[in-house]
Amino acid sequence: MPVNPFQGFGIGLRPCHYSAVLDILPDLDWLEIISEDFMVEGGNTLYYLDLIRERYPLVLHGVSLSIGSSDDLDGGYLKQLRRLIDRVHPLWVSDHLCWTGVRHTRLHDLMPLAYTEETLAHVVERVRKVQDYLGQPILLENIASYITYRASTLSEWKFLTQIVDQTGCFILLDINNLFVNAFNHGWDVREYLVALPKNCIRQLHIAGHQDCQTHILDTHGAAIDESVWEWYRQTIRYLGPVATSIERDTHIPPLEDLLQELDRAKQTSQEVRDVVMA
């Protein structure tokens, strides 16, 4: 599979920052938007979307695909997603390796899967259907989790790698989620990282968490922890430069604070490249 071109740096765009982005026009290569925020008919949301799209490339990041659910794929949701794709022509489209509901009931959370051969076949079939419908490969993101299943026969990284191999999809690797799970489940971050197909990791997320001593809670609601910054450095040292975005979903700070974190990501990436090329 060909090496992915480096697409630079962005931030997750949230409603409280729409006006600030248009006022400041920060130095961003792209903006990542939550797909579901824009599955609406008219109004200010789409007004801002069109203004921002005129100035920046966009990336779509969804939370409702529920690729691992036992329910049928939601045809109405996929239709809305394709309509949004046609509107903004995103650089790529992503969602999460999880399930978010069953029997048409939404849980409003990202739930982990049992990593079995049966689940693998189920997810592979659904990813293929989604990609055929959308006319493009999607990215799947590793989620933070707090339970594992006795039924699992595969590691998460082997499960994810098999999906990539069998569908041609790509990976959105969330460094914070990886660190959270390594602590919560006793995983080896390095083992996880080196097991993934390098050329299939198209985007990285970095975000904050809450250390609860007995476990780590993924909040995406705090400044990025130094441990996550170190694993970001190690990740790009191993992978080379990968498109990177900063995520903040709660306790959202002023735009300038996120841009400062993004500057650190840029600086870290450049430092790693300078060392590699020295």
C-alpha positions as a Python dict, from the first residue, in 0.01 Angstrom:
ca = {
    (1, 'M'): (0, 0, 0),
    (2, 'P'): (144, 345, -89),
    (3, 'V'): (282, 575, 177),
    (4, 'N'): (33, 842, 285),
    (5, 'P'): (130, 1199, 199),
    (6, 'F'): (180, 1416, 507),
    (7, 'Q'): (-125, 1644, 540),
    (8, 'G'): (-2, 1874, 815),
    (9, 'F'): (-182, 1988, 1129),
    (10, 'G'): (-534, 2079, 1238),
    (11, 'I'): (-766, 2109, 1536),
    (12, 'G'): (-1108, 1973, 1616),
    (13, 'L'): (-1351, 2255, 1540),
    (14, 'R'): (-1620, 2312, 1804),
    (15, 'P'): (-1917, 2555, 1787),
    (16, 'C'): (-1770, 2795, 2043),
    (17, 'H'): (-1478, 2858, 1808),
    (18, 'Y'): (-1663, 2919, 1479),
    (19, 'S'): (-1644, 3297, 1503),
    (20, 'A'): (-1289, 3302, 1640),
    (21, 'V'): (-1160, 3090, 1354),
    (22, 'L'): (-1317, 3325, 1100),
    (23, 'D'): (-1185, 3632, 1283),
    (24, 'I'): (-831, 3510, 1339),
    (25, 'L'): (-787, 3279, 1038),
    (26, 'P'): (-517, 3079, 1220),
    (27, 'D'): (-241, 2895, 1038),
    (28, 'L'): (-406, 2555, 999),
    (29, 'D'): (-372, 2298, 725),
    (30, 'W'): (-727, 2173, 786),
    (31, 'L'): (-1006, 2156, 1043),
    (32, 'E'): (-1169, 1842, 1176),
    (33, 'I'): (-1545, 1867, 1223),
    (34, 'I'): (-1787, 1632, 1396),
    (35, 'S'): (-2000, 1496, 1113),
    (36, 'E'): (-2322, 1482, 1315),
    (37, 'D'): (-2299, 1851, 1408),
    (38, 'F'): (-2370, 1939, 1045),
    (39, 'M'): (-2640, 1687, 958),
    (40, 'V'): (-2900, 1960, 978),
    (41, 'E'): (-3127, 2146, 739),
    (42, 'G'): (-3009, 2505, 711),
    (43, 'G'): (-2950, 2750, 994),
    (44, 'N'): (-2640, 2910, 1142),
    (45, 'T'): (-2454, 2581, 1164),
    (46, 'L'): (-2443, 2536, 788),
    (47, 'Y'): (-2386, 2909, 739),
    (48, 'Y'): (-2065, 2885, 941),
    (49, 'L'): (-1973, 2556, 777),
    (50, 'D'): (-1979, 2710, 431),
    (51, 'L'): (-1778, 3014, 541),
    (52, 'I'): (-1514, 2799, 706),
    (53, 'R'): (-1503, 2555, 414),
    (54, 'E'): (-1418, 2845, 182),
    (55, 'R'): (-1105, 2908, 389),
    (56, 'Y'): (-989, 2565, 506),
    (57, 'P'): (-998, 2204, 391),
    (58, 'L'): (-1212, 1991, 621),
    (59, 'V'): (-1193, 1642, 768),
    (60, 'L'): (-1510, 1460, 879),
    (61, 'H'): (-1502, 1274, 1211),
    (62, 'G'): (-1816, 1082, 1306),
    (63, 'V'): (-1942, 930, 1630),
    (64, 'S'): (-2255, 744, 1514),
    (65, 'L'): (-2150, 492, 1249),
    (66, 'S'): (-2156, 214, 1511),
    (67, 'I'): (-1951, -10, 1285),
    (68, 'G'): (-1948, -294, 1538),
    (69, 'S'): (-2318, -301, 1627),
    (70, 'S'): (-2536, -606, 1564),
    (71, 'D'): (-2802, -372, 1424),
    (72, 'D'): (-2818, -319, 1050),
    (73, 'L'): (-2619, -25, 921),
    (74, 'D'): (-2823, 293, 950),
    (75, 'G'): (-2911, 379, 591),
    (76, 'G'): (-3052, 718, 686),
    (77, 'Y'): (-2733, 812, 865),
    (78, 'L'): (-2518, 701, 573),
    (79, 'K'): (-2733, 905, 336),
    (80, 'Q'): (-2681, 1216, 551),
    (81, 'L'): (-2309, 1146, 569),
    (82, 'R'): (-2277, 1116, 194),
    (83, 'R'): (-2472, 1439, 150),
    (84, 'L'): (-2227, 1612, 385),
    (85, 'I'): (-1933, 1465, 193),
    (86, 'D'): (-2076, 1603, -130),
    (87, 'R'): (-2112, 1944, 35),
    (88, 'V'): (-1763, 1987, 183),
    (89, 'H'): (-1544, 1740, -13),
    (90, 'P'): (-1341, 1638, 293),
    (91, 'L'): (-981, 1524, 281),
    (92, 'W'): (-1097, 1203, 451),
    (93, 'V'): (-1377, 1059, 664),
    (94, 'S'): (-1333, 884, 998),
    (95, 'D'): (-1530, 718, 1276),
    (96, 'H'): (-1459, 484, 1568),
    (97, 'L'): (-1395, 112, 1601),
    (98, 'C'): (-1681, 53, 1843),
    (99, 'W'): (-2054, 12, 1879),
    (100, 'T'): (-2283, 288, 2004),
    (101, 'G'): (-2619, 116, 2040),
    (102, 'V'): (-2829, -193, 1987),
    (103, 'R'): (-3190, -254, 1886),
    (104, 'H'): (-3194, 101, 1751),
    (105, 'T'): (-3124, 249, 2095),
    (106, 'R'): (-2835, 495, 2112),
    (107, 'L'): (-2613, 471, 2419),
    (108, 'H'): (-2438, 803, 2352),
    (109, 'D'): (-2104, 641, 2425),
    (110, 'L'): (-1835, 452, 2237),
    (111, 'M'): (-1841, 89, 2351),
    (112, 'P'): (-1556, -159, 2293),
    (113, 'L'): (-1587, -479, 2093),
    (114, 'A'): (-1504, -837, 2176),
    (115, 'Y'): (-1203, -914, 1957),
    (116, 'T'): (-1303, -1249, 1808),
    (117, 'E'): (-1291, -1395, 1458),
    (118, 'E'): (-1671, -1372, 1442),
    (119, 'T'): (-1669, -1002, 1532),
    (120, 'L'): (-1385, -943, 1287),
    (121, 'A'): (-1583, -1093, 998),
    (122, 'H'): (-1887, -886, 1097),
    (123, 'V'): (-1695, -558, 1110),
    (124, 'V'): (-1506, -629, 787),
    (125, 'E'): (-1834, -686, 602),
    (126, 'R'): (-1979, -361, 736),
    (127, 'V'): (-1669, -154, 658),
    (128, 'R'): (-1678, -280, 300),
    (129, 'K'): (-2045, -183, 268),
    (130, 'V'): (-1983, 164, 410),
    (131, 'Q'): (-1686, 226, 182),
    (132, 'D'): (-1876, 104, -122),
    (133, 'Y'): (-2164, 337, -39),
    (134, 'L'): (-1944, 640, 30),
    (135, 'G'): (-1715, 569, -263),
    (136, 'Q'): (-1397, 606, -56),
    (137, 'P'): (-1199, 436, 220),
    (138, 'I'): (-1271, 543, 576),
    (139, 'L'): (-1047, 581, 880),
    (140, 'L'): (-1121, 388, 1199),
    (141, 'E'): (-1009, 524, 1536),
    (142, 'N'): (-906, 322, 1839),
    (143, 'I'): (-1126, 414, 2135),
    (144, 'A'): (-1049, 443, 2506),
    (145, 'S'): (-1198, 155, 2705),
    (146, 'Y'): (-1241, 42, 3062),
    (147, 'I'): (-1341, -321, 3015),
    (148, 'T'): (-1219, -615, 2812),
    (149, 'Y'): (-1406, -934, 2723),
    (150, 'R'): (-1314, -1287, 2824),
    (151, 'A'): (-1436, -1400, 2482),
    (152, 'S'): (-1166, -1201, 2300),
    (153, 'T'): (-913, -1416, 2115),
    (154, 'L'): (-725, -1135, 1938),
    (155, 'S'): (-544, -829, 2066),
    (156, 'E'): (-691, -495, 1967),
    (157, 'W'): (-395, -418, 1744),
    (158, 'K'): (-420, -751, 1561),
    (159, 'F'): (-795, -702, 1523),
    (160, 'L'): (-748, -353, 1379),
    (161, 'T'): (-469, -468, 1149),
    (162, 'Q'): (-687, -746, 1010),
    (163, 'I'): (-966, -498, 934),
    (164, 'V'): (-720, -278, 746),
    (165, 'D'): (-577, -573, 553),
    (166, 'Q'): (-919, -705, 452),
    (167, 'T'): (-1096, -378, 367),
    (168, 'G'): (-833, -127, 257),
    (169, 'C'): (-948, 120, 522),
    (170, 'F'): (-705, 339, 715),
    (171, 'I'): (-633, 410, 1081),
    (172, 'L'): (-686, 721, 1289),
    (173, 'L'): (-454, 650, 1581),
    (174, 'D'): (-550, 833, 1899),
    (175, 'I'): (-232, 853, 2107),
    (176, 'N'): (-420, 952, 2421),
    (177, 'N'): (-661, 658, 2389),
    (178, 'L'): (-368, 425, 2334),
    (179, 'F'): (-197, 553, 2648),
    (180, 'V'): (-522, 529, 2850),
    (181, 'N'): (-580, 169, 2745),
    (182, 'A'): (-219, 71, 2809),
    (183, 'F'): (-259, 188, 3169),
    (184, 'N'): (-609, 48, 3219),
    (185, 'H'): (-546, -294, 3064),
    (186, 'G'): (-172, -342, 3110),
    (187, 'W'): (-96, -322, 2739),
    (188, 'D'): (244, -237, 2596),
    (189, 'V'): (217, 86, 2395),
    (190, 'R'): (523, 2, 2187),
    (191, 'E'): (397, -347, 2105),
    (192, 'Y'): (66, -199, 1990),
    (193, 'L'): (233, 68, 1781),
    (194, 'V'): (485, -148, 1597),
    (195, 'A'): (218, -409, 1518),
    (196, 'L'): (15, -164, 1310),
    (197, 'P'): (78, -125, 936),
    (198, 'K'): (276, 198, 911),
    (199, 'N'): (145, 309, 575),
    (200, 'C'): (-218, 281, 687),
    (201, 'I'): (-202, 534, 971),
    (202, 'R'): (-333, 849, 806),
    (203, 'Q'): (-407, 1068, 1110),
    (204, 'L'): (-313, 1106, 1476),
    (205, 'H'): (-523, 1249, 1759),
    (206, 'I'): (-369, 1389, 2075),
    (207, 'A'): (-583, 1495, 2370),
    (208, 'G'): (-604, 1514, 2748),
    (209, 'H'): (-725, 1273, 3014),
    (210, 'Q'): (-794, 1245, 3388),
    (211, 'D'): (-570, 1030, 3607),
    (212, 'C'): (-793, 863, 3866),
    (213, 'Q'): (-501, 668, 4019),
    (214, 'T'): (-666, 326, 3979),
    (215, 'H'): (-749, 398, 3615),
    (216, 'I'): (-721, 673, 3359),
    (217, 'L'): (-1037, 833, 3222),
    (218, 'D'): (-1038, 964, 2868),
    (219, 'T'): (-1206, 1303, 2900),
    (220, 'H'): (-1070, 1502, 2606),
    (221, 'G'): (-1127, 1781, 2856),
    (222, 'A'): (-781, 1880, 2977),
    (223, 'A'): (-445, 1992, 2851),
    (224, 'I'): (-239, 1716, 2693),
    (225, 'D'): (-41, 1526, 2955),
    (226, 'E'): (337, 1508, 2929),
    (227, 'S'): (319, 1129, 2900),
    (228, 'V'): (100, 1162, 2591),
    (229, 'W'): (337, 1420, 2444),
    (230, 'E'): (624, 1174, 2490),
    (231, 'W'): (432, 898, 2314),
    (232, 'Y'): (343, 1139, 2037),
    (233, 'R'): (716, 1199, 1993),
    (234, 'Q'): (788, 826, 1994),
    (235, 'T'): (506, 762, 1747),
    (236, 'I'): (624, 1007, 1484),
    (237, 'R'): (982, 894, 1538),
    (238, 'Y'): (864, 547, 1439),
    (239, 'L'): (609, 640, 1170),
    (240, 'G'): (752, 958, 1030),
    (241, 'P'): (531, 1268, 998),
    (242, 'V'): (158, 1197, 1018),
    (243, 'A'): (-133, 1442, 997),
    (244, 'T'): (-210, 1546, 1355),
    (245, 'S'): (-501, 1718, 1527),
    (246, 'I'): (-570, 1841, 1879),
    (247, 'E'): (-904, 1736, 2031),
    (248, 'R'): (-1094, 1902, 2315),
    (249, 'D'): (-1457, 1805, 2382),
    (250, 'T'): (-1521, 1933, 2737),
    (251, 'H'): (-1385, 2229, 2932),
    (252, 'I'): (-1304, 2380, 2595),
    (253, 'P'): (-1049, 2662, 2631),
    (254, 'P'): (-1007, 2972, 2415),
    (255, 'L'): (-894, 2901, 2061),
    (256, 'E'): (-552, 3048, 2136),
    (257, 'D'): (-485, 2776, 2395),
    (258, 'L'): (-553, 2501, 2142),
    (259, 'L'): (-332, 2673, 1889),
    (260, 'Q'): (-50, 2677, 2144),
    (261, 'E'): (-84, 2302, 2186),
    (262, 'L'): (-87, 2263, 1810),
    (263, 'D'): (232, 2469, 1787),
    (264, 'R'): (393, 2226, 2028),
    (265, 'A'): (285, 1935, 1807),
    (266, 'K'): (439, 2108, 1507),
    (267, 'Q'): (759, 2178, 1698),
    (268, 'T'): (780, 1819, 1821),
    (269, 'S'): (733, 1684, 1470),
    (270, 'Q'): (1000, 1916, 1334),
    (271, 'E'): (1245, 1823, 1611),
    (272, 'V'): (1201, 1455, 1534),
    (273, 'R'): (1255, 1515, 1163),
    (274, 'D'): (1568, 1721, 1232),
    (275, 'V'): (1714, 1439, 1443),
    (276, 'V'): (1630, 1176, 1182),
    (277, 'M'): (1789, 1381, 902),
    (278, 'A'): (2101, 1476, 1102),
}
